[in-house]
Amino acid sequence: MNLDPAATKLAYQTNIDIRDTINYKAVMKEYNLGPNGAILTASNLFATRFDKALRILEARSKEHRWFFVDTPGQIEIFTWSASGMMFTEMFASSFDTVLIYVIDTPRCANPQVLIGNMLQAISVLYRTQLRLIVVFNKIDVAPHEPLLNMLSNFNSFQQELESQQSSFSTTLTQSLNEVLNEFYEHLDFAGVSAINGMGMSSLWEILAETK
């Protein structure tokens, strides 16, 4: 299922697509909205009909083990909007629901970028109260194990941070890491490559775990 009304091209075939119901550009024009406002409005409009999509999934639930839902890339629009929360709650009321938060592994070699992503991931966990898997993508370009080491080993993270020029942001990053560290135990982690499929078997195993 695709819930991103602004997606221009998808790398997969959809069974249910918000774009079949809501015309994103028409919403922008009709309501005189910018890109983010149009995504939010389109999601709100689709939410009024989402029960029909849910009934389709429920009817197909005996045939399929997994339903994958692709949400808008603008995570704050989906996570903190009324319609985004409605979608999430309706899924969770009907199915065992797991959230997957995808991280760009090469970019997170910078500890400040890594902590920014983890802050977002934990905000999603806090908002939804659902099981969340942090998935490091692009491990064909850069391994994700050093990032896991930074998150689990305070000294390792500190060494990476100290290699950068000291500033207010590095001090803030250090403080955030100390605060967030206790939340990491509530998260699952996996590393994959969307290009060549590396790590996908491990992700399936994590998804299959009952918690």
PyMOL commands that set and color helices and strands:
alter all, ss='L'
color gray80, all
select helices_A, chain A and resi 18-20+24-31+35-47+50-60+75-79+82-94+106-109+111-128+145-152+154-162+168-186+200-208
alter helices_A, ss='H'
color red, helices_A
select strands_A, chain A and resi 98-104+131-137+188-191
alter strands_A, ss='S'
color yellow, strands_A
deselect
rebuild
show_as cartoon
